[in-house]
Amino acid sequence: MTHPPLTLYGAAASGSVAVEAALTLLGLPYTLIEGATWAEAAARDRVATSNPMRQIPTLVLPDGEVMTESAAILLYLADLDPAAGLAPGLHDPRRRQFLRWMLYVSSAIYALHWIKPDVRRIGAPESARDAVVEAVHDRIAFCWAAMDAQLSPGRYLLGDDLTVLDLYVTVVSRFGPWRERFAEVAPRMLAAVHRVDNDPRLASLWRDRFPED
């Protein structure tokens, strides 16, 4: 079956790469509009035509409908093709924990990175930037550790099937405080993340989108 293309606003080494990974595994064609919105005014202006928050990832569906929020996009894509197995089905007992941890990664971890480009967003002076970023990284490490303590991974985070949760954690764990600290605080999740790192279906994507790793 031929699917009309999607349009994704994204950037290398960003949360949009998790969406690109899901699209790759699903075999869905998409047009990528590249731009690091946290660093480039022109990128913010480009995405503003579809997302007034001027953030990535932003996904434009073939009919023009816009989706934002990385977790929401990943959930939507996973449910498009149940046979692909990228999300537990509605009646699968793993579905509850899948939803729980997808939203946890989004709200408790990924959302904190919004602070780092401009600490004035939380009322801190620019002179306090280093201390604020260090505190953000400490909080992220704490949240990874809390997640790690409550999961019992198999080959992947929720058992033996790869889901978009694995893609999400694999990407977000590359951000500050970076993989070295993730390995220290989340050792039980680490093997599943490495398995996604080494998935041959995603090898070229990881190489292209995280070129410095």
C-alpha positions in Angstrom: 0.0 0.0 0.0 1.4 3.4 -1.0 1.2 6.1 1.7 1.3 9.8 0.8 4.3 11.6 2.3 4.4 13.3 5.6 6.3 16.5 6.4 8.5 16.5 9.5 10.3 19.6 10.9 13.3 18.3 12.7 17.0 18.5 13.4 20.0 16.3 13.9 20.8 15.3 17.5 17.2 16.3 18.6 14.1 14.6 19.7 12.8 14.6 16.2 15.2 11.7 15.5 13.0 9.4 17.5 10.2 10.2 15.1 12.5 9.7 12.1 13.4 6.3 13.6 9.7 5.3 13.9 9.0 6.4 10.3 12.0 4.4 9.1 10.8 1.2 10.9 7.3 1.7 9.5 8.5 2.3 6.0 6.6 5.6 5.8 7.9 8.2 3.4 8.4 11.7 4.7 9.9 15.1 3.7 12.3 16.5 6.3 12.6 20.2 6.8 15.8 20.6 8.8 16.4 23.3 11.3 17.7 23.5 14.9 15.0 25.7 16.4 16.8 26.2 19.7 19.7 27.8 17.9 18.5 29.3 14.6 15.9 32.1 14.2 15.3 31.0 10.6 14.4 27.5 11.7 11.9 28.9 14.2 10.4 31.0 11.5 10.1 28.1 9.2 8.3 25.9 11.7 6.1 28.8 12.9 3.9 28.4 9.8 2.8 25.0 11.2 3.5 25.3 14.9 3.2 28.6 16.7 5.3 27.2 19.5 8.2 27.2 17.0 9.4 23.9 18.2 10.4 20.5 16.8 9.4 17.9 16.1 6.4 19.1 14.2 4.6 16.6 11.9 2.3 17.7 9.1 0.0 15.0 7.9 -0.9 14.6 4.2 -4.3 16.3 4.8 -2.5 19.3 6.4 -3.3 18.4 10.0 -0.5 19.2 12.4 0.8 17.1 15.2 3.3 18.3 17.8 4.7 16.8 21.0 7.2 14.0 20.4 5.4 11.4 22.6 2.0 12.1 20.9 3.6 11.8 17.4 5.3 8.5 18.4 2.1 7.1 19.9 0.1 8.1 16.8 2.7 6.5 14.4 2.9 3.3 16.4 -0.9 2.8 16.4 -1.1 3.4 12.6 0.2 -0.1 11.9 -0.6 -2.5 14.8 1.0 -5.3 12.9 4.4 -3.6 13.1 4.3 -4.1 16.9 5.7 -0.7 17.8 3.2 -0.3 20.6 1.3 -2.8 22.8 -2.3 -3.2 21.6 -5.2 -1.7 23.5 -5.9 -4.9 25.3 -2.3 -5.9 25.9 -1.5 -5.7 29.7 1.7 -3.9 28.8 -0.2 -1.0 27.3 -0.7 0.7 30.7 3.0 0.8 31.5 3.8 1.7 27.9 1.7 4.8 28.1 3.0 5.6 31.6 6.6 5.6 30.6 6.1 7.3 27.2 4.5 10.3 29.0 7.1 10.1 31.8 10.0 10.4 29.4 8.2 13.4 27.7 7.2 15.3 30.8 9.8 14.4 33.5 12.9 14.2 31.3 12.7 15.6 27.7 10.8 18.7 28.8 13.6 19.8 31.0 15.9 20.3 28.1 13.7 23.3 27.1 15.3 25.2 30.0 18.9 24.9 28.9 19.1 27.2 25.8 17.8 30.1 27.9 17.6 29.8 31.6 15.7 33.0 31.8 12.7 31.0 30.8 12.4 29.9 34.4 13.3 33.3 35.9 17.0 32.5 36.4 19.6 35.1 35.4 22.0 34.3 32.6 24.8 34.5 35.1 23.4 31.4 36.8 23.3 29.3 33.6 26.0 26.8 34.5 24.4 26.1 37.9 20.9 25.7 36.4 22.1 23.4 33.7 23.9 21.3 36.3 20.8 21.1 38.4 18.7 20.1 35.3 21.2 17.3 34.5 21.0 16.1 38.1 17.3 16.0 37.9 17.3 14.1 34.6 19.7 11.6 36.1 17.4 11.1 39.1 14.4 10.6 36.8 16.3 8.0 34.7 17.3 6.2 37.9 13.7 6.1 39.1 12.5 4.7 35.8 15.3 2.1 35.8 14.3 0.9 39.2 10.7 0.3 38.2 11.3 -1.5 34.9 12.2 -5.2 34.4 13.5 -5.1 30.8 13.8 -8.1 28.5 15.4 -7.7 25.2 13.7 -4.3 25.2 12.3 -2.0 27.8 8.9 -3.7 28.1 9.9 -7.2 27.2 11.0 -8.9 24.0 9.3 -6.5 21.5 10.8 -3.2 20.3 8.4 -0.3 20.8 8.5 3.4 20.3 9.4 3.7 24.0 12.7 2.1 23.1 13.3 4.6 20.3 12.3 7.5 22.6 14.7 6.5 25.4 17.5 5.6 22.9 17.3 9.2 21.5 16.7 11.2 24.7 19.4 9.3 26.7 21.9 10.8 24.2 21.2 14.3 25.5 22.7 15.8 28.7 23.8 14.4 31.1 24.7 12.1 28.2 25.1 8.4 27.9 27.9 7.9 30.3 25.8 9.1 33.2 22.7 7.3 31.8 24.8 4.1 32.0 25.6 4.8 35.7 22.1 5.5 36.8 20.1 3.3 34.5 22.1 0.1 34.1 19.1 -2.2 33.6 17.8 -0.2 30.7 21.2 0.1 29.1 21.3 -3.3 27.2 17.9 -2.5 25.5 19.2 0.9 24.5 22.4 -0.6 23.0 20.3 -3.1 21.2 18.4 -0.2 19.5 21.7 1.5 18.8 22.8 -1.5 16.9 19.6 -2.3 15.0 20.8 -2.6 11.4 17.5 -1.1 10.2 18.5 2.2 11.9 22.3 2.2 11.5 22.4 4.8 8.7 19.9 7.0 10.6 21.9 7.0 13.8 25.1 7.7 11.8 23.6 10.6 9.9 21.6 12.1 12.8 24.1 11.7 15.6 27.3 12.2 13.6 29.4 13.1 16.6 28.6 10.0 18.7 
